[in-house]
Amino acid sequence: MRITIQAVVDRQDGLPPETLELGAVQREQDCDPSSGLGLFIRETHDMLERLQSILLKEQTALFLKSAVRCQGCGERLATKTTRSLVYRTDLALEKRIPC
């Protein structure tokens, strides 16, 4: 048995939704139930890490898209610096985001 878990990202910008694979679970038919039923902790951690990465990427892109222009007049804002910021999450993911 193979079960694939996917995330569908619908950016609502007119483009078709993007389907991203979070993970796949492979189990043998003759597997002994005492070896574990359901998902293992490592599998859930890996899938949650991928989901968190996708979510952070999408939220950051959406924020940067809205923050690059003045909300009043719509003119592009000046860039104050070009250094990178590092954001760390509870899952110890590290994301480098250009300022």
N, C-alpha and C positions, 0 to 999 in steps of 0.2 A: 504494500500500500504506500502510495506517495501522495502527500497533500502539500500543495503550494499555497503560500500565504502572500498576498499582494496588496499594495496600496495604490489607489487611483488618485492622482493629483489633478484636480480640475481647477485651473487657474482663472477661469471665467473671463478670459481675454479673447475669446473667439476661436482659439485653437482647440483641437480635440484633446480630451483628457489623456494624461500620460500614465501608463501602468508600470509600476516598479515592483520588482520582486523583493519581498522582505526575507523570505526563507522558504525552505522546503523540509518536510518531515518525511523520512523514509523508515518504514517499519516492515519487517519480514512477517509473512503469514504464520510461520511456525514459531514465532517469538513467545517465550514463556512470560505470562503476565507478571511473574515475580521480578522480572528484569526491569519493570517500570511501565506504567500505563500513562498515557497523556504525553505532555511535553516535559522534557528534562529542563532543569534550571539553566544549564548552559545554552540550550536552544532558545529559551525565552529571553535570556539576556542578549544573545546575538540579534534576535529579531527586534527587540526593543531598542537596541543600539542603532540598528539600521533605520527604524521608524523615527527615532529622535533626530538622526542625522538629516533625513529627508525633511522633517518638519522645520528644523532650524534653518536649513538652506532656503526653503520656501518663504518662511517668515522674514528672514533677513533680506531676501531679494525684494519682497513686497515693501518692507520698510524703507529700504534704500531707494526704491523707485519713487516712493512718495516724499522722501526727505530731500531729494536732490533739487527740488523746485520750491520757490516761495509760495506759500499757501494763499497769499493775498493777490499777487500779480502774476504768478506762474513763471516768473523769470528764474533761470538757473542760478542756484546759490554758488558763491565762491568757495573754493576748496581751501581749508585752513592748513591742512597737513596731509602728508602722504604716507605716514607710518602705519603699520598694521596693528590691530588690536587682537588680543587673544581672549576668547570667551571659553570658560570651562563650565561644563554642566555637571549635574549630579552623577551622571554615568561616566565621568572622567573623559568625555569627548573633548577634543580640542579643535576649535574652529578659528581659522585666521581670516579676518575680515578686513579688507582695505578700507581706510577712512576716506 
